[in-house]
């Protein structure tokens, strides 16, 4: 059993870390939301966060897919190579819905910045 001071310390650490956890998730739009309501987000700057599943780069440009727990989206980078597959990153960029056919939407995110 933990002592009262140890319990208070753990509670204090949990409360102190809460804003950092919330800030890390703040503003990330689920990929499913982007794809299911593409007309709402088309042309707008959004943030996504997830794991890089595929990546390719050539001459300082890159393309990669990010998967979160709701879906996957292709990201185009014109100012840098693609991040390595398997890395978890956050990306800010302009969402572009290319076309929708039935329930399927083909869309990309034009990268403006990324964070690790």
N, C-alpha and C positions, 0 to 999 in steps of 0.2 A: 504494500500500500504506500502511496506517495505522501510525503509530508505536506502540510498546508502551504509552506513557502514554495515548495517545488510546484505544487498545483497552481498557485497564483502566478508563478513565473511562466509556466506553460501557457496559461490563459492570456497573460500579457503579451507573450510572443505571438500567439495566434491572432490577437486583435491588432498588433502592430503590423503583421504581415498581410492582413486582409486588404488594405488599400493597394498594395503591390500586386496582389493576385487580381483584383478587380481591374486595375489599370492595364494589366497585361491582356485582358480579354475585352476591354472597352472598345467599342467601335468595330469589332470584327463582325462582318455580316456572314451568316451561314451561306455556303455556296448554294444549297437548295433554294434559299430565298431568292438569290440572284437568277437562277435558272427558271424557277416557277413563276416569277413575276418580272420577266426580263424587260418589258416595256417600262416599268416603273424605274428601273435602275439604268436603262440604256443611256450612255453618254455621261453618267454621273461618276464621281470619284468615290470609291468604296475601299474598304480594307477587308482582307481575308487572312486567315491564318490556318496553316496545316502542314502536312508532310509532302515533300517533293517526291513524286513517284516516278517521273520520267524527266529527263533533261537532255538537251542538245544545244550546242553552241558553235558558232562559226564567225570569225572575223569581228569579235567583240560584241556580238549580238547573241541572244539566246531565246529559247522557248522551253518551257517546262510545265508540267502539270502539278497542281497542288490538290491534295485530297484532304478534306476535313471529315468529320463524322456524318456529314449530310450529302456529300457529293464531290465531284472533281471538276476542275476548271483549268483551261490552258492559259498560261501567262506568257506574254511576249515582252522581251526586254531589248530595247534598242540601244541601251547605254552600258551594257555589261553582259558578261557571259552568264549562263544559267548556273544556279547553285547546284551543289552535288545532290544526286539522288539520295534519299533517306534523311536529308536534313529537314528540320522543322523551322519554318520561317513565317513571318508576317509580311504581307505585301499590300501596298497602297497603289491604286491605279484607276484608270478610266475603264469602266465596264462597257463592252460593246457587244450587243446582241446581233449576230450576223443574220440568222434566220431561225424561224420556228416552224416545224412541220409536225402537226398533231401535238403530242405532248413532249416531243424532243426539241431542245433548243441548242443551237450551235452558237457559242459565245466565247469571247476572249477577254482577258484583262490586260490592258497596256500598262506595264509597270512604270510607276513614277519613283517609288522607293521601296526598299525592303529592310527588314530587321530580323535579327536572329534571336 
